[in-house]
Every structure is written in C-alpha cells, then in structure tokens.
Amino acid sequence: MQAVFAEDAGLELQICATATDALATVSRGGIDLVLLDLGLPDMDGEELLGRLLSLDAARGVPVIVVTADADVDTRRRVLERGAAQALAKPFDVPALRRAVIASLGTRSLNAGADQRT
C-alpha cells in the first residue's frame, strides 16, 4: 500500500500489522478510510470488520476489504456486514486507487489535505 500511494501529496498512511493495532488506531479517531486485509495474525478479519464498524470513532468511515479470498460468498458477507467495497488480491492497482477515491468522496488523492488511510 505504501508503494501504491507513495506519490499522493497529503495522504498519510497508518499501517497496522494486527487487528489489535487497527482497533487502537481507529479508536483514536481522525481516520478517513480503512483498507482492511482479512488475513490477520490475531483476529478473523470479518470479526475485525464488525468491531471497527461498531466504534464511535469509525462512524461514517468507509472500509475497503482487500482479501486473498476471492470467494463470492466472502465478498457478499463483508459487503452485507458494512464494507464499502471488497477487492480480491492480487488487486489491480488502478482499481484500488479508484475504490479509494470513490470511498473518500469529495476528498481526492493529491488534494494536499491531511488525509489518513
């Protein structure tokens, strides 16, 4: 993700290696978008999705799921649970960028604002 968004001015990435780190980061607030990989070492990614979406600090924050599980049922489940989008890995970089731009709404990449993904 760092390489994909390296040239986007004003975009600050917060990288979390575990679900525990992600919950703590999102709980502090100020996050505009979450890119969630379902394959985590300390918690099921779908469980984390539900926990993230229940946080007050994450209210209205879109979550894009990125997963190696290309199964249609997995995609359907995460979308039903509240994910804004679900992308299968390996993902197409332009498609990922379009998904991020669409999820950020009026805020766009290279806008120079302090946006954290």
ChimeraX attribute file (.defattr): number of C-alpha atoms within 10 A of each C-alpha:
attribute: neighborCount
match mode: 1-to-1
recipient: residues
	/A:1	11
	/A:2	10
	/A:3	6
	/A:4	11
	/A:5	16
	/A:6	11
	/A:7	11
	/A:8	13
	/A:9	14
	/A:10	15
	/A:11	19
	/A:12	16
	/A:13	17
	/A:14	14
	/A:15	13
	/A:16	13
	/A:17	12
	/A:18	16
	/A:19	24
	/A:20	14
	/A:21	12
	/A:22	17
	/A:23	17
	/A:24	12
	/A:25	16
	/A:26	21
	/A:27	15
	/A:28	11
	/A:29	14
	/A:30	15
	/A:31	19
	/A:32	18
	/A:33	21
	/A:34	24
	/A:35	20
	/A:36	22
	/A:37	24
	/A:38	21
	/A:39	16
	/A:40	15
	/A:41	11
	/A:42	11
	/A:43	13
	/A:44	13
	/A:45	20
	/A:46	20
	/A:47	13
	/A:48	21
	/A:49	23
	/A:50	14
	/A:51	13
	/A:52	22
	/A:53	19
	/A:54	11
	/A:55	14
	/A:56	13
	/A:57	16
	/A:58	22
	/A:59	11
	/A:60	10
	/A:61	22
	/A:62	23
	/A:63	25
	/A:64	24
	/A:65	22
	/A:66	21
	/A:67	20
	/A:68	13
	/A:69	16
	/A:70	14
	/A:71	10
	/A:72	9
	/A:73	10
	/A:74	15
	/A:75	20
	/A:76	13
	/A:77	13
	/A:78	22
	/A:79	16
	/A:80	10
	/A:81	14
	/A:82	14
	/A:83	23
	/A:84	19
	/A:85	20
	/A:86	23
	/A:87	21
	/A:88	17
	/A:89	12
	/A:90	11
	/A:91	12
	/A:92	11
	/A:93	12
	/A:94	10
	/A:95	11
	/A:96	20
	/A:97	14
	/A:98	13
	/A:99	16
	/A:100	23
	/A:101	14
	/A:102	15
	/A:103	20
	/A:104	17
	/A:105	9
	/A:106	8
	/A:107	15
	/A:108	17
	/A:109	19
	/A:110	13
	/A:111	12
	/A:112	12
	/A:113	13
	/A:114	12
	/A:115	20
	/A:116	14
	/A:117	20
